[in-house]
Amino acid sequence: MSNQTNSLSSPLSDENVKKIDQLNLPIIKKHHVRLLAHCLEIFKEIGKDEKSFFEEDELLKKWCEKKSQKFNDNNFNKLFYEQMSSAAKKLNVFSKSIEKKFQRTGS
C-alpha cells in the first residue's frame, strides 16, 4: 500500500498494514481486519471534534454523502453508508468487549 495523497489513498500507514499482514490469521480474516482498521481511521477523522462518534450517526451520514457526491450515484451513497454504519457497529461491539471506549484523540 502507498501513502500517496490522492482521494482514494488509505488512511492506514504502511506500518499498520505490515502488522496486520503478520498476524497469524487466514488471508480473508486479515482482509477483514484491514477493512475495519481502515474504517476506524476514517471514524477517528470524522469524529475528531465530537466526544462520541459512534452515538452520532448524523456525522457518518453527512460524511458518506459528501464522499459519494463525486460518483453522483444515490445507490452508491446508500450502500456506502450502510457498510460504514455496519463497520461502526462492529467496532463499537468490539470496543465494549475489550472494555475500551472509542474516544477522539486528545480526550
C-alpha atoms as an extended CHARMM CRD file, in Angstrom:
* protein
*
       107  EXT
         1         1  MET       CA              0.0000000000        0.0000000000        0.0000000000  PROA      1               0.0000000000
         2         2  SER       CA              1.0890000000        3.5010000000       -0.6280000000  PROA      2               0.0000000000
         3         3  ASN       CA              0.7610000000        6.6710000000        1.4140000000  PROA      3               0.0000000000
         4         4  GLN       CA              0.0240000000        8.6890000000       -1.7250000000  PROA      4               0.0000000000
         5         5  THR       CA             -2.0610000000       11.7800000000       -1.2320000000  PROA      5               0.0000000000
         6         6  ASN       CA             -4.9910000000       11.1850000000       -3.5170000000  PROA      6               0.0000000000
         7         7  SER       CA             -8.7020000000       10.8130000000       -2.9500000000  PROA      7               0.0000000000
         8         8  LEU       CA             -8.5140000000        7.0100000000       -2.9280000000  PROA      8               0.0000000000
         9         9  SER       CA             -5.4770000000        6.5100000000       -0.7010000000  PROA      9               0.0000000000
        10        10  SER       CA             -5.7510000000        4.5390000000        2.5120000000  PROA      10              0.0000000000
        11        11  PRO       CA             -5.6430000000        6.2250000000        5.9030000000  PROA      11              0.0000000000
        12        12  LEU       CA             -3.7160000000        3.1790000000        7.1570000000  PROA      12              0.0000000000
        13        13  SER       CA              0.0190000000        3.5420000000        7.4630000000  PROA      13              0.0000000000
        14        14  ASP       CA              2.3090000000        1.0520000000        5.7780000000  PROA      14              0.0000000000
        15        15  GLU       CA              3.4510000000        0.0350000000        9.2640000000  PROA      15              0.0000000000
        16        16  ASN       CA             -0.0900000000       -0.8900000000       10.3540000000  PROA      16              0.0000000000
        17        17  VAL       CA             -0.7120000000       -2.8080000000        7.1400000000  PROA      17              0.0000000000
        18        18  LYS       CA              2.5000000000       -4.7860000000        7.7420000000  PROA      18              0.0000000000
        19        19  LYS       CA              1.4570000000       -5.5390000000       11.3470000000  PROA      19              0.0000000000
        20        20  ILE       CA             -1.8930000000       -6.8530000000       10.1490000000  PROA      20              0.0000000000
        21        21  ASP       CA             -0.1880000000       -8.9420000000        7.4590000000  PROA      21              0.0000000000
        22        22  GLN       CA              1.9970000000      -10.5570000000       10.1420000000  PROA      22              0.0000000000
        23        23  LEU       CA             -0.9990000000      -11.7530000000       12.1660000000  PROA      23              0.0000000000
        24        24  ASN       CA             -1.4720000000      -15.4980000000       12.3610000000  PROA      24              0.0000000000
        25        25  LEU       CA             -4.8260000000      -15.3710000000       10.5790000000  PROA      25              0.0000000000
        26        26  PRO       CA             -6.2290000000      -16.6880000000        7.3050000000  PROA      26              0.0000000000
        27        27  ILE       CA             -5.9880000000      -14.2170000000        4.4180000000  PROA      27              0.0000000000
        28        28  ILE       CA             -9.7250000000      -13.4480000000        4.4780000000  PROA      28              0.0000000000
        29        29  LYS       CA             -9.5670000000      -12.6030000000        8.1970000000  PROA      29              0.0000000000
        30        30  LYS       CA             -6.5650000000      -10.3280000000        7.6040000000  PROA      30              0.0000000000
        31        31  HSD       CA             -8.5450000000       -8.5740000000        4.8860000000  PROA      31              0.0000000000
        32        32  HSD       CA            -11.4410000000       -8.1090000000        7.3000000000  PROA      32              0.0000000000
        33        33  VAL       CA             -9.0970000000       -6.6570000000        9.9330000000  PROA      33              0.0000000000
        34        34  ARG       CA             -7.6110000000       -4.2720000000        7.3290000000  PROA      34              0.0000000000
        35        35  LEU       CA            -11.1090000000       -3.1070000000        6.3540000000  PROA      35              0.0000000000
        36        36  LEU       CA            -12.1000000000       -2.4940000000        9.9620000000  PROA      36              0.0000000000
        37        37  ALA       CA             -8.8120000000       -0.7150000000       10.7010000000  PROA      37              0.0000000000
        38        38  HSD       CA             -9.3540000000        1.4480000000        7.6220000000  PROA      38              0.0000000000
        39        39  CYS       CA            -12.8740000000        2.3050000000        8.8080000000  PROA      39              0.0000000000
        40        40  LEU       CA            -11.6310000000        3.0530000000       12.3180000000  PROA      40              0.0000000000
        41        41  GLU       CA             -9.1430000000        5.5870000000       10.9500000000  PROA      41              0.0000000000
        42        42  ILE       CA            -11.9530000000        7.2170000000        8.9560000000  PROA      42              0.0000000000
        43        43  PHE       CA            -14.2010000000        7.3010000000       12.0410000000  PROA      43              0.0000000000
        44        44  LYS       CA            -11.4350000000        8.9480000000       14.0270000000  PROA      44              0.0000000000
        45        45  GLU       CA            -11.1360000000       11.6350000000       11.3620000000  PROA      45              0.0000000000
        46        46  ILE       CA            -14.8970000000       12.1600000000       11.0840000000  PROA      46              0.0000000000
        47        47  GLY       CA            -15.4030000000       12.3550000000       14.8210000000  PROA      47              0.0000000000
        48        48  LYS       CA            -12.2340000000       14.1470000000       15.8370000000  PROA      48              0.0000000000
        49        49  ASP       CA            -14.2270000000       17.1340000000       17.0760000000  PROA      49              0.0000000000
        50        50  GLU       CA            -17.0030000000       15.0720000000       18.6470000000  PROA      50              0.0000000000
        51        51  LYS       CA            -16.9820000000       13.3680000000       22.0530000000  PROA      51              0.0000000000
        52        52  SER       CA            -18.7420000000       10.1940000000       20.9630000000  PROA      52              0.0000000000
        53        53  PHE       CA            -18.7190000000        9.4680000000       17.2580000000  PROA      53              0.0000000000
        54        54  PHE       CA            -20.4940000000        6.1410000000       17.4320000000  PROA      54              0.0000000000
        55        55  GLU       CA            -23.5210000000        7.7210000000       19.0800000000  PROA      55              0.0000000000
        56        56  GLU       CA            -23.7450000000       10.4040000000       16.3850000000  PROA      56              0.0000000000
        57        57  ASP       CA            -24.9930000000        8.6930000000       13.2430000000  PROA      57              0.0000000000
        58        58  GLU       CA            -25.6800000000       12.0070000000       11.5020000000  PROA      58              0.0000000000
        59        59  LEU       CA            -21.9330000000       12.6920000000       11.2020000000  PROA      59              0.0000000000
        60        60  LEU       CA            -21.4670000000        9.4410000000        9.3190000000  PROA      60              0.0000000000
        61        61  LYS       CA            -24.4160000000       10.1280000000        7.0120000000  PROA      61              0.0000000000
        62        62  LYS       CA            -23.0950000000       13.5740000000        6.1420000000  PROA      62              0.0000000000
        63        63  TRP       CA            -19.5720000000       12.2620000000        5.5790000000  PROA      63              0.0000000000
        64        64  CYS       CA            -20.7890000000        9.4600000000        3.2830000000  PROA      64              0.0000000000
        65        65  GLU       CA            -22.9520000000       11.9110000000        1.3140000000  PROA      65              0.0000000000
        66        66  LYS       CA            -20.0120000000       14.2490000000        0.8480000000  PROA      66              0.0000000000
        67        67  LYS       CA            -17.6190000000       11.4880000000       -0.2430000000  PROA      67              0.0000000000
        68        68  SER       CA            -20.1190000000        9.8430000000       -2.5870000000  PROA      68              0.0000000000
        69        69  GLN       CA            -21.0620000000       13.1070000000       -4.3540000000  PROA      69              0.0000000000
        70        70  LYS       CA            -18.1250000000       12.6750000000       -6.7150000000  PROA      70              0.0000000000
        71        71  PHE       CA            -19.7790000000        9.4970000000       -8.0190000000  PROA      71              0.0000000000
        72        72  ASN       CA            -23.2020000000       11.1420000000       -8.4540000000  PROA      72              0.0000000000
        73        73  ASP       CA            -24.8920000000        7.8540000000       -7.5660000000  PROA      73              0.0000000000
        74        74  ASN       CA            -27.5350000000        7.7620000000       -4.8490000000  PROA      74              0.0000000000
        75        75  ASN       CA            -27.4680000000        3.9560000000       -4.7010000000  PROA      75              0.0000000000
        76        76  PHE       CA            -23.7300000000        4.0740000000       -4.0120000000  PROA      76              0.0000000000
        77        77  ASN       CA            -24.2890000000        6.6330000000       -1.2480000000  PROA      77              0.0000000000
        78        78  LYS       CA            -26.8770000000        4.4050000000        0.4260000000  PROA      78              0.0000000000
        79        79  LEU       CA            -24.7140000000        1.2780000000        0.1940000000  PROA      79              0.0000000000
        80        80  PHE       CA            -21.6070000000        3.1900000000        1.3170000000  PROA      80              0.0000000000
        81        81  TYR       CA            -23.4400000000        4.4880000000        4.3820000000  PROA      81              0.0000000000
        82        82  GLU       CA            -24.8330000000        1.0270000000        5.2130000000  PROA      82              0.0000000000
        83        83  GLN       CA            -21.3730000000       -0.5390000000        5.0090000000  PROA      83              0.0000000000
        84        84  MET       CA            -19.7050000000        2.1920000000        7.0800000000  PROA      84              0.0000000000
        85        85  SER       CA            -22.5230000000        2.0230000000        9.6320000000  PROA      85              0.0000000000
        86        86  SER       CA            -22.0910000000       -1.7380000000        9.8590000000  PROA      86              0.0000000000
        87        87  ALA       CA            -18.3610000000       -1.3140000000       10.4680000000  PROA      87              0.0000000000
        88        88  ALA       CA            -19.0820000000        1.2840000000       13.1660000000  PROA      88              0.0000000000
        89        89  LYS       CA            -21.4030000000       -1.1430000000       14.9500000000  PROA      89              0.0000000000
        90        90  LYS       CA            -18.8420000000       -3.9550000000       14.7650000000  PROA      90              0.0000000000
        91        91  LEU       CA            -16.0850000000       -1.7410000000       16.1050000000  PROA      91              0.0000000000
        92        92  ASN       CA            -18.3480000000       -0.4630000000       18.8630000000  PROA      92              0.0000000000
        93        93  VAL       CA            -19.2520000000       -4.0210000000       19.9310000000  PROA      93              0.0000000000
        94        94  PHE       CA            -15.5840000000       -4.9980000000       19.8600000000  PROA      94              0.0000000000
        95        95  SER       CA            -14.5360000000       -1.9510000000       21.8850000000  PROA      95              0.0000000000
        96        96  LYS       CA            -17.1260000000       -2.7990000000       24.5330000000  PROA      96              0.0000000000
        97        97  SER       CA            -15.9580000000       -6.4290000000       24.6200000000  PROA      97              0.0000000000
        98        98  ILE       CA            -12.4310000000       -5.3250000000       25.4900000000  PROA      98              0.0000000000
        99        99  GLU       CA            -13.7400000000       -2.6220000000       27.8230000000  PROA      99              0.0000000000
       100       100  LYS       CA            -12.4170000000        0.2420000000       25.7360000000  PROA      100             0.0000000000
       101       101  LYS       CA            -14.3910000000        3.2560000000       24.6300000000  PROA      101             0.0000000000
       102       102  PHE       CA            -13.8590000000        4.9040000000       21.2900000000  PROA      102             0.0000000000
       103       103  GLN       CA            -12.7280000000        8.4500000000       22.0250000000  PROA      103             0.0000000000
       104       104  ARG       CA            -11.4640000000       11.2870000000       19.9450000000  PROA      104             0.0000000000
       105       105  THR       CA             -7.7360000000       11.9330000000       20.0860000000  PROA      105             0.0000000000
       106       106  GLY       CA             -6.7880000000       14.1870000000       22.9640000000  PROA      106             0.0000000000
       107       107  SER       CA             -9.8200000000       13.3650000000       25.1440000000  PROA      107             0.0000000000
